[in-house]
Amino acid sequence: MSADISFWDLFLQASLLVKFVMVTLLAFSVICWTMIFQRFQALSEAQKQLKAFEDKFWSGADLTKLYNEISAKARIFGIESLFVAGFKEFARLRKTQITSPSEIVEGTHRAMRVALSREVDELETHLPFMATVGSISPYIGLFGTVWGIMNSFIALGAVEQATLAMVAPGIAEALIATAMGLFAAIPAVMAFNRFSHTVEKLENSYGNFMEEFSSILQRQSAIEAKK
């Protein structure tokens, strides 16, 4: 590209449709990067919380004391949300007429499954948008490129003597649309794949804790039922 033709010049010379495509792709890119930073922070926080909670839980801490400590927090999320939902339902069912350990644990398990579903939904926030941007951005950019090149050749057909200098700016502005499409799509796809893997690992860890916690509560219910 010559020194006297800048990206801004090419943008200004582009047709209205190509400008719209470029602005749309730029907006996708800015929104996507904002979501990437937000998701990275949220998932990192969830991973740190998971490790800290598991260390405390499996250290032999008193469950009632742990429940009261977590319940006093202003914000409960992640694995703590599963623990609070499960222990709260367990305590509620023990005060009812239900005496069967299996029924108590089943009710507790249902409460934790609901909490698990909510937490996974929260962890997956913005991921569908990233997947959509990663899928459609190259095609949007390609559409802008095809449109720009088509206009260049239409203009070329209207002159008697064609030169490369006449069509170069039009082709350049058209190719920029494809480049912007890739610029928006590649980070979105990479972030989606990375975050999806992280969410899957967290969900598996939450599910394993839910099963282990249910087993602990079932043994405790069985012991209390024998008294």
Phi, psi and omega in degrees: 000133182290162186290336184269005177240111181258170177301319181295321177298316179296322178296316181294327181278347183291157177291166183299321181293317179294322175300316179299318178298314180297315180295320179298314180294323177296319178296317176303316183295315181296315180297318182296315179296324176298316179293324179299314179295321179295314180294321179299316180294316182294316181289324176297319178296319180294321179293317178296318180296320180300313181295316181296319181292315181298321178299318180288318183295313184276002175279357179094024180294148177294127186295320180295318179294319179295320178297314180296324180293316181287321181297334181282351181288150179288329181229122178244124181209173176064217184295332177297326178296321177295316181297314181296316180297317181291314183291324179296316179291323178299314180295322180293317182291329179293336181273354180267188180281355181286124181244346182287123179302323182294322179291321179296314181292325178296317177296319178297319180296321179297318179298320180289327178296320177297316179296322179297317179299318179295318181293321178295320176300321179292319179295329183272007178304135178076345182297319177300324179294318178299319179296321179295314179299317180296331182276318190262339185301315179300325181287324176296316177297320178296323177299316178297322178295312180300317180296316180295316179294322178299316178296323180296317181287329175296316177294327180293326181288346182271355180248156182280321182239112184265141175230160180296327180296335181284326184258345184303312180300319180296318179292322179297314180295328179291318181292332177299326178298318177295317179299319179292326177297317178291323179298325178280324188282317188299309178298324181296317180293315180298316180294318180300313181296317181294313182291324178298320178295319179295317179297320180297318178295319178296318180297319178296319179295318177297317180296319178296318178297319181300318179291318180293320179294321177298321179295320178297315181293326179293317177296320179294320178295321180295320179294318181292327181291333181280343182287000000 
